[in-house]
Amino acid sequence: MTKTTWVIDPSHSQVGFKVKYMMFTNVSGKFKDFQAIIESDDDQFESLNVSFTADVNSIDTNSIDRDEHLRSADFFDVEKFPTISFVSNSIKKTNQNQFEMLGEITIRDITKSITIEIVSSDMMKDPWGKTILGLSLSGKVNRSDYGLDWNRSLETGGFLVGEEIKLISDIQLVKQ
């Protein structure tokens, strides 16, 4: 069987997240610098193998002060833990163009299992003749599971930052 290699088109991709802020709204962010090694057997999506890293220094929540705080030891501690990584273990089709990818995510050198839901476009040719594939990915992690424990109590009850982080990404892959 022939291996197919895919690369992420960074100009048509975004790796992001959302977290509850002050118990009633969401704050969104993204990582601007990320890489992946993605392979499949032939063009079979069900055989996809993924190894992904994001540079935590590239975090962007549209607030310089918040981004600096997220890079600090209170959260990601980028001096000691500069990357977040994900390695897939398996993928299974759950519906037409829908898949579940099981894998391991590592944040602050703590590795835990995660399920990533994937909605796939059909493969197509772009105007330059390259075979492309679009993926919408979603998952969630509990930030305390990875030592991201900083928080503040609100005088009205609850906490400043929610525990659940929603992982939301839209990726365009280009066949090599």
Secondary structure, DSSP 8 states (H G I E B T S, - for coil): --EEEEEE-GGG-EEEEEEEETTTEEEEEEES-EEEEEEEETT-GGG-EEEEEEEGGGEE-S-HHHHHHHHSTTTT-TTT--EEEEEEEEEEEEETTEEEEEEEEEETTEEEEEEEEEEE---EE-TTS-EEEEEEEEEEEEGGGGT-----B-TTSSBSEEEEEEEEEEEEEEE-
